[in-house]
Amino acid sequence: MSSQRSSSALPPVTPLVQPDAASGCASDGCCGAPISLRDKPHAAHKGHEGHAHDHDHEHAEAGDGHDHGPLPGWPRIAAALVVALAAELSHLLLPETTAWRIAGMALAAVAIALAGTGIYRSGMKSLLRGKLGIDALMAVAVTGAFLIGQWPEAAMVMALYALAELIEHKAADRARNAIGGLMALAPDEAEVREADGSWRRVAAREVTLDAVVRIRPGERVPLDGVVTAGASAIDQASVTGESIPVDKAVGDTVFAATVNQSGELQVRVTAIAGQTTLDRIIESVEQAQAARAPTQRFVERFAAVYTPTVFVLAIAVAVLPPLLLDWLWLDAIYKALVLLVIACPCALVISTPVTVVSGLTAAARRGILIKGGTHLEAARKLRAVALDKTGTLTEGKPKLVDWQAWGAADKALVREAAASLAGRSDHPVSKALAAGLDGAHAQVDDFRALVGRGTEGRIGDRALVLGNHRLIEERGLCSPELEAALAVHEQQGRTVTLLADARAVLGIFAVADTVKPGSREAVAALLALGVTPVMLTGDNETTAQAVAREAGIADARGSLLPEDKLGAVRAMQQRYGATGMTGDGINDAPALAQADIGFAMGAAGTDIAMETADVVIMNDDLGRIAETIRLSRRTHAVLWQNIALALGIKAVFFALAVFGSATMWMAVFADMGASLLVVGNGLRLLRARL
């Protein structure tokens, strides 16, 4: 593919939602920061990093889903662990005197303060607001343990909890920053042509619209634009996911952050910094995160009920057994505190946003822009996909696919004459002939177009016509043999043009919109997934059937207007169930909107098609549809694996705690171990091979 669309093809995006809407967690119930790529909607390319943990939780009160205050850094956590260990050793090894006991309690208090000041502050605020999040549970559990004499354990639990939280956040940052790393790809500077023709390096953010920039071999493209001089191959894997460099020449579009490989290019800027295709991809993925997936919404609703239920259960364990079963009060309270730590919904709630963002990121790396976790999950349910023909299954451009000299005509002369006449016309079929024959051209005199039929002209002393079947019939030059030869081409959906003089037909030329390389494999991949492909096209029925046969599609429907395509998608939904629609034109927009999942071809697609679609395939590779479905199925599986892991681990330790076999140490390892496990499982999608 040598020509790509400009950055304007990506629909504009609205401002990012506020943090509380974008956060992937229930209010005050999640220990993970929101999975966001930027702290601010329009962060600059450079100097921007993901959330740093010395500040990323300070806005907890804003309702962004952060439950705890700022986490301590590695030095404070290390110090807290050392002091907590000293408190534990003093309790085990030193004499049971009041002085040593007070010293040990002081050490424990210092360890708790080093590791948990922010956690305590946030927990108290949560309790005052009536919110029972992770920090509220942890603050109550640690305070309770300290007061009943388990101060060494309280200190170690708080230090371990802070350590596990920090490790978890660092792990979650991989998903948070996976796409964000793309922002650093666009260069800071651009070489711009001045009014006097000289070149000057300026900051990329200062380059204006329509300025001309020069890109040398090996340099990255600073901004979106159109090539005005030069030719080269561009590695645009960072934007479209294509692994093979794409040839670019005058008139072709280039994207910011792609790499110029071979020749020098001059490019007219069509999108300034902050508005390039890469910027829009990143911002669209951020927007997509605000639309929570169904599983994520379920988990948040579950956690909102689960957390207060656990708190009530812990109170019951602390109060009822001593009254009804003659348990010791200290034992009952200790078990209740262990239950609070075990039951934190942290692992359950953090697992879904990490998994969804990992899936969205894996798709974006492949040139698949999915507009939300809802669509990422829904794609797995597709049972049929409607495919437009022109520009989706086919190249969208007529191409000479076959030609022959007819009768006793000289092949070289036929080629030269046809190329000469076709080269004088701007009709798409004539252009395809001229490009396909690409031979030496002779002088054409008395050239004129025959509207609706072809062209005519004189080459040397010979009058020739290059026209359609109707023109040849009108001139009485058809024969049964010629009709049979033309029928073979027409049955394959080809447009036939004939070269003739006053006495006979000299050559036959067949032009067709050819099937894209890989279309047949893409259709086969859909069939292998149990998804039925159906071709919908406005072309005639003969052409539709011919292209469908070549692509391996059993069901093809031709001569469809936009409203007919819409009706066809509705009929498919009734017959098959969840149905996708793939297209690239304005005429496909109604069907894209009707489909359960709309796939737009991004490179050749129109703005309205991509605004209407749920998924944009940046490089027009039809095989990306099957990849999206496979990724959706894998994401759904990982989501439920994580839910099962989180709840299963908690259920086991919950039972151990009730029967007195679990300590607070075990509780914190159960909770944070489950959190790290589900985060790691979700991050596997970043390396998913589709």
GIKA-V5808 format. One record per residue. N is the residue number from 1. D_CENTER is the distance of its C-alpha to the mean C-alpha in Angstrom with 2 decimals. Layout:
# GIKA-V5808
n = {N | N}
d_center = {D_CENTER | D_CENTER}
This chain:
# GIKA-V5808
n = {1 | 2 | 3 | 4 | 5 | 6 | 7 | 8 | 9 | 10 | 11 | 12 | 13 | 14 | 15 | 16 | 17 | 18 | 19 | 20 | 21 | 22 | 23 | 24 | 25 | 26 | 27 | 28 | 29 | 30 | 31 | 32 | 33 | 34 | 35 | 36 | 37 | 38 | 39 | 40 | 41 | 42 | 43 | 44 | 45 | 46 | 47 | 48 | 49 | 50 | 51 | 52 | 53 | 54 | 55 | 56 | 57 | 58 | 59 | 60 | 61 | 62 | 63 | 64 | 65 | 66 | 67 | 68 | 69 | 70 | 71 | 72 | 73 | 74 | 75 | 76 | 77 | 78 | 79 | 80 | 81 | 82 | 83 | 84 | 85 | 86 | 87 | 88 | 89 | 90 | 91 | 92 | 93 | 94 | 95 | 96 | 97 | 98 | 99 | 100 | 101 | 102 | 103 | 104 | 105 | 106 | 107 | 108 | 109 | 110 | 111 | 112 | 113 | 114 | 115 | 116 | 117 | 118 | 119 | 120 | 121 | 122 | 123 | 124 | 125 | 126 | 127 | 128 | 129 | 130 | 131 | 132 | 133 | 134 | 135 | 136 | 137 | 138 | 139 | 140 | 141 | 142 | 143 | 144 | 145 | 146 | 147 | 148 | 149 | 150 | 151 | 152 | 153 | 154 | 155 | 156 | 157 | 158 | 159 | 160 | 161 | 162 | 163 | 164 | 165 | 166 | 167 | 168 | 169 | 170 | 171 | 172 | 173 | 174 | 175 | 176 | 177 | 178 | 179 | 180 | 181 | 182 | 183 | 184 | 185 | 186 | 187 | 188 | 189 | 190 | 191 | 192 | 193 | 194 | 195 | 196 | 197 | 198 | 199 | 200 | 201 | 202 | 203 | 204 | 205 | 206 | 207 | 208 | 209 | 210 | 211 | 212 | 213 | 214 | 215 | 216 | 217 | 218 | 219 | 220 | 221 | 222 | 223 | 224 | 225 | 226 | 227 | 228 | 229 | 230 | 231 | 232 | 233 | 234 | 235 | 236 | 237 | 238 | 239 | 240 | 241 | 242 | 243 | 244 | 245 | 246 | 247 | 248 | 249 | 250 | 251 | 252 | 253 | 254 | 255 | 256 | 257 | 258 | 259 | 260 | 261 | 262 | 263 | 264 | 265 | 266 | 267 | 268 | 269 | 270 | 271 | 272 | 273 | 274 | 275 | 276 | 277 | 278 | 279 | 280 | 281 | 282 | 283 | 284 | 285 | 286 | 287 | 288 | 289 | 290 | 291 | 292 | 293 | 294 | 295 | 296 | 297 | 298 | 299 | 300 | 301 | 302 | 303 | 304 | 305 | 306 | 307 | 308 | 309 | 310 | 311 | 312 | 313 | 314 | 315 | 316 | 317 | 318 | 319 | 320 | 321 | 322 | 323 | 324 | 325 | 326 | 327 | 328 | 329 | 330 | 331 | 332 | 333 | 334 | 335 | 336 | 337 | 338 | 339 | 340 | 341 | 342 | 343 | 344 | 345 | 346 | 347 | 348 | 349 | 350 | 351 | 352 | 353 | 354 | 355 | 356 | 357 | 358 | 359 | 360 | 361 | 362 | 363 | 364 | 365 | 366 | 367 | 368 | 369 | 370 | 371 | 372 | 373 | 374 | 375 | 376 | 377 | 378 | 379 | 380 | 381 | 382 | 383 | 384 | 385 | 386 | 387 | 388 | 389 | 390 | 391 | 392 | 393 | 394 | 395 | 396 | 397 | 398 | 399 | 400 | 401 | 402 | 403 | 404 | 405 | 406 | 407 | 408 | 409 | 410 | 411 | 412 | 413 | 414 | 415 | 416 | 417 | 418 | 419 | 420 | 421 | 422 | 423 | 424 | 425 | 426 | 427 | 428 | 429 | 430 | 431 | 432 | 433 | 434 | 435 | 436 | 437 | 438 | 439 | 440 | 441 | 442 | 443 | 444 | 445 | 446 | 447 | 448 | 449 | 450 | 451 | 452 | 453 | 454 | 455 | 456 | 457 | 458 | 459 | 460 | 461 | 462 | 463 | 464 | 465 | 466 | 467 | 468 | 469 | 470 | 471 | 472 | 473 | 474 | 475 | 476 | 477 | 478 | 479 | 480 | 481 | 482 | 483 | 484 | 485 | 486 | 487 | 488 | 489 | 490 | 491 | 492 | 493 | 494 | 495 | 496 | 497 | 498 | 499 | 500 | 501 | 502 | 503 | 504 | 505 | 506 | 507 | 508 | 509 | 510 | 511 | 512 | 513 | 514 | 515 | 516 | 517 | 518 | 519 | 520 | 521 | 522 | 523 | 524 | 525 | 526 | 527 | 528 | 529 | 530 | 531 | 532 | 533 | 534 | 535 | 536 | 537 | 538 | 539 | 540 | 541 | 542 | 543 | 544 | 545 | 546 | 547 | 548 | 549 | 550 | 551 | 552 | 553 | 554 | 555 | 556 | 557 | 558 | 559 | 560 | 561 | 562 | 563 | 564 | 565 | 566 | 567 | 568 | 569 | 570 | 571 | 572 | 573 | 574 | 575 | 576 | 577 | 578 | 579 | 580 | 581 | 582 | 583 | 584 | 585 | 586 | 587 | 588 | 589 | 590 | 591 | 592 | 593 | 594 | 595 | 596 | 597 | 598 | 599 | 600 | 601 | 602 | 603 | 604 | 605 | 606 | 607 | 608 | 609 | 610 | 611 | 612 | 613 | 614 | 615 | 616 | 617 | 618 | 619 | 620 | 621 | 622 | 623 | 624 | 625 | 626 | 627 | 628 | 629 | 630 | 631 | 632 | 633 | 634 | 635 | 636 | 637 | 638 | 639 | 640 | 641 | 642 | 643 | 644 | 645 | 646 | 647 | 648 | 649 | 650 | 651 | 652 | 653 | 654 | 655 | 656 | 657 | 658 | 659 | 660 | 661 | 662 | 663 | 664 | 665 | 666 | 667 | 668 | 669 | 670 | 671 | 672 | 673 | 674 | 675 | 676 | 677 | 678 | 679 | 680 | 681 | 682 | 683 | 684 | 685 | 686 | 687 | 688 | 689 | 690}
d_center = {21.40 | 23.30 | 22.12 | 18.85 | 18.38 | 18.99 | 16.79 | 18.38 | 16.43 | 13.49 | 14.94 | 16.39 | 15.04 | 17.60 | 18.67 | 16.90 | 18.47 | 21.23 | 20.80 | 22.33 | 19.81 | 16.82 | 18.33 | 17.23 | 20.86 | 24.02 | 26.49 | 28.40 | 27.25 | 24.56 | 25.34 | 21.87 | 20.81 | 17.95 | 14.57 | 14.20 | 13.30 | 16.33 | 19.76 | 20.31 | 18.36 | 19.54 | 20.04 | 21.22 | 19.51 | 22.22 | 23.89 | 21.01 | 20.40 | 18.81 | 21.19 | 24.52 | 26.49 | 29.68 | 28.47 | 25.27 | 27.15 | 29.88 | 28.50 | 28.72 | 31.09 | 28.63 | 27.18 | 23.80 | 24.02 | 25.50 | 28.54 | 30.28 | 31.65 | 30.90 | 30.80 | 33.45 | 32.66 | 33.53 | 37.20 | 37.96 | 36.42 | 38.45 | 41.53 | 40.95 | 40.76 | 43.97 | 45.81 | 44.67 | 45.92 | 49.19 | 49.53 | 49.01 | 51.61 | 54.06 | 53.90 | 54.53 | 57.07 | 58.99 | 61.95 | 61.41 | 63.17 | 62.23 | 61.68 | 59.30 | 57.51 | 57.02 | 55.81 | 53.30 | 52.06 | 51.78 | 49.66 | 47.39 | 47.12 | 46.22 | 43.46 | 42.07 | 42.26 | 40.53 | 37.56 | 37.43 | 38.60 | 35.23 | 34.67 | 38.12 | 37.70 | 34.47 | 35.98 | 39.07 | 37.18 | 35.19 | 38.48 | 40.08 | 37.27 | 37.64 | 34.25 | 34.29 | 31.33 | 31.14 | 33.25 | 35.84 | 36.24 | 36.46 | 38.93 | 41.14 | 41.03 | 41.91 | 44.56 | 46.07 | 46.25 | 47.92 | 50.46 | 51.51 | 52.26 | 49.12 | 48.44 | 47.65 | 45.01 | 43.63 | 43.30 | 41.59 | 39.16 | 38.10 | 37.71 | 35.73 | 33.53 | 32.75 | 32.10 | 29.73 | 27.88 | 27.46 | 26.32 | 23.77 | 22.42 | 22.23 | 20.29 | 17.85 | 17.50 | 15.71 | 12.64 | 13.48 | 13.84 | 11.41 | 9.29 | 12.59 | 14.30 | 12.88 | 15.08 | 18.06 | 17.52 | 19.01 | 22.81 | 25.11 | 27.65 | 28.18 | 31.36 | 32.50 | 35.41 | 38.22 | 40.58 | 43.22 | 40.91 | 40.49 | 37.23 | 36.28 | 33.50 | 32.08 | 29.24 | 26.02 | 25.85 | 29.31 | 28.56 | 29.16 | 27.88 | 29.57 | 30.75 | 30.98 | 29.56 | 30.50 | 28.17 | 30.10 | 29.18 | 27.04 | 25.82 | 22.36 | 21.89 | 22.34 | 21.17 | 19.95 | 22.97 | 25.04 | 27.28 | 30.92 | 32.67 | 32.15 | 30.08 | 27.79 | 24.90 | 21.61 | 19.13 | 15.80 | 13.58 | 12.09 | 10.76 | 10.68 | 10.61 | 14.19 | 16.61 | 19.67 | 20.83 | 21.23 | 24.70 | 25.12 | 28.39 | 29.89 | 27.93 | 24.51 | 21.54 | 20.20 | 17.27 | 17.80 | 17.25 | 17.74 | 20.96 | 24.13 | 25.78 | 29.19 | 30.81 | 31.29 | 29.46 | 30.36 | 27.62 | 28.09 | 25.61 | 23.72 | 21.53 | 22.92 | 21.43 | 19.08 | 18.21 | 16.67 | 13.51 | 12.18 | 13.48 | 11.89 | 8.32 | 9.23 | 11.14 | 8.86 | 6.52 | 10.11 | 11.23 | 8.83 | 10.48 | 13.77 | 13.45 | 14.50 | 13.98 | 17.39 | 18.11 | 17.53 | 19.90 | 22.33 | 22.45 | 23.12 | 25.86 | 27.28 | 27.41 | 29.15 | 31.91 | 31.88 | 32.65 | 35.78 | 36.93 | 36.91 | 38.78 | 41.42 | 41.71 | 42.29 | 45.01 | 46.55 | 46.63 | 48.28 | 50.89 | 51.75 | 52.62 | 55.21 | 56.77 | 56.67 | 56.50 | 58.46 | 55.56 | 56.10 | 54.36 | 52.88 | 51.47 | 49.93 | 48.38 | 46.99 | 45.36 | 43.91 | 42.43 | 40.94 | 39.38 | 37.78 | 36.10 | 34.99 | 33.65 | 31.27 | 27.97 | 26.01 | 24.48 | 23.74 | 21.94 | 19.98 | 18.61 | 16.33 | 14.33 | 14.05 | 12.86 | 10.25 | 8.86 | 9.22 | 7.32 | 4.16 | 5.27 | 6.42 | 3.84 | 3.31 | 6.93 | 7.59 | 7.02 | 4.77 | 3.74 | 4.47 | 7.42 | 8.55 | 9.65 | 12.30 | 10.44 | 8.67 | 12.33 | 14.00 | 12.69 | 15.02 | 17.93 | 17.82 | 21.21 | 21.31 | 19.32 | 21.13 | 20.69 | 22.08 | 24.29 | 24.55 | 21.60 | 19.53 | 21.87 | 24.16 | 24.16 | 25.39 | 28.38 | 31.85 | 33.03 | 36.47 | 36.31 | 40.06 | 43.45 | 47.05 | 50.51 | 52.60 | 56.19 | 58.12 | 56.08 | 55.38 | 51.68 | 51.55 | 53.24 | 51.00 | 47.88 | 49.32 | 50.49 | 47.26 | 45.20 | 47.70 | 47.62 | 43.83 | 43.41 | 45.37 | 43.13 | 39.79 | 39.02 | 35.68 | 37.64 | 40.10 | 37.42 | 35.95 | 39.52 | 40.25 | 37.10 | 37.74 | 41.45 | 41.18 | 44.88 | 47.87 | 48.63 | 52.14 | 53.71 | 53.22 | 55.95 | 56.32 | 52.60 | 51.50 | 48.72 | 49.65 | 47.43 | 45.67 | 47.30 | 46.65 | 48.59 | 52.04 | 53.88 | 56.63 | 56.21 | 59.61 | 62.13 | 59.83 | 58.15 | 54.74 | 52.11 | 48.43 | 47.31 | 46.07 | 47.87 | 49.57 | 51.16 | 52.60 | 54.00 | 55.60 | 57.30 | 58.62 | 57.08 | 55.36 | 56.74 | 55.94 | 54.60 | 52.33 | 51.11 | 50.26 | 48.31 | 46.37 | 45.64 | 43.90 | 41.39 | 41.04 | 40.29 | 37.26 | 36.00 | 37.16 | 38.83 | 42.23 | 44.17 | 47.74 | 50.00 | 53.67 | 56.99 | 59.86 | 60.90 | 57.93 | 54.23 | 53.35 | 49.67 | 46.71 | 43.14 | 40.09 | 36.86 | 33.62 | 29.94 | 28.84 | 26.15 | 23.23 | 23.37 | 21.22 | 21.39 | 23.95 | 22.05 | 18.91 | 21.34 | 22.99 | 19.81 | 19.34 | 23.03 | 22.82 | 20.37 | 22.93 | 21.13 | 23.59 | 22.70 | 24.81 | 25.24 | 26.06 | 27.60 | 30.14 | 31.95 | 35.20 | 35.48 | 36.85 | 33.99 | 31.46 | 33.22 | 33.54 | 29.85 | 28.98 | 31.50 | 30.11 | 26.51 | 27.81 | 27.28 | 30.22 | 29.69 | 29.63 | 30.80 | 32.05 | 33.62 | 31.16 | 30.95 | 27.91 | 29.69 | 30.39 | 26.72 | 26.13 | 29.06 | 27.91 | 24.57 | 26.67 | 29.02 | 26.31 | 25.11 | 28.73 | 29.28 | 26.22 | 24.44 | 20.72 | 19.90 | 16.97 | 17.70 | 16.50 | 18.04 | 18.21 | 21.35 | 22.96 | 24.87 | 21.76 | 20.71 | 23.07 | 21.94 | 18.20 | 19.23 | 21.44 | 19.09 | 17.56 | 14.12 | 14.08 | 12.28 | 13.09 | 13.87 | 12.72 | 15.36 | 18.27 | 17.22 | 19.13 | 18.10 | 19.23 | 17.29 | 13.93 | 15.18 | 16.19 | 13.23 | 10.69 | 8.11 | 8.51 | 9.11 | 9.98 | 12.80 | 14.35 | 14.37 | 15.34 | 14.86 | 11.06 | 12.13 | 13.99 | 11.32 | 9.10 | 12.43 | 13.34 | 10.35 | 11.14 | 14.74 | 14.37 | 12.57 | 15.36 | 17.93 | 17.04 | 17.16 | 20.60 | 21.71 | 21.20 | 23.09 | 25.80 | 26.10 | 26.40 | 28.90 | 30.72 | 31.46 | 32.62 | 34.79 | 36.55 | 37.35 | 38.24 | 40.89 | 42.12 | 42.50 | 44.48 | 46.84 | 47.31 | 45.57 | 42.69 | 43.14 | 41.05 | 40.02 | 38.67 | 37.02 | 35.04 | 34.00 | 32.99 | 30.86 | 29.18 | 29.11 | 27.16 | 24.73 | 24.17 | 23.94 | 21.16 | 19.17 | 19.68 | 18.81 | 15.45 | 14.74 | 15.47 | 11.95 | 11.11 | 13.61 | 12.79 | 14.24 | 12.94}
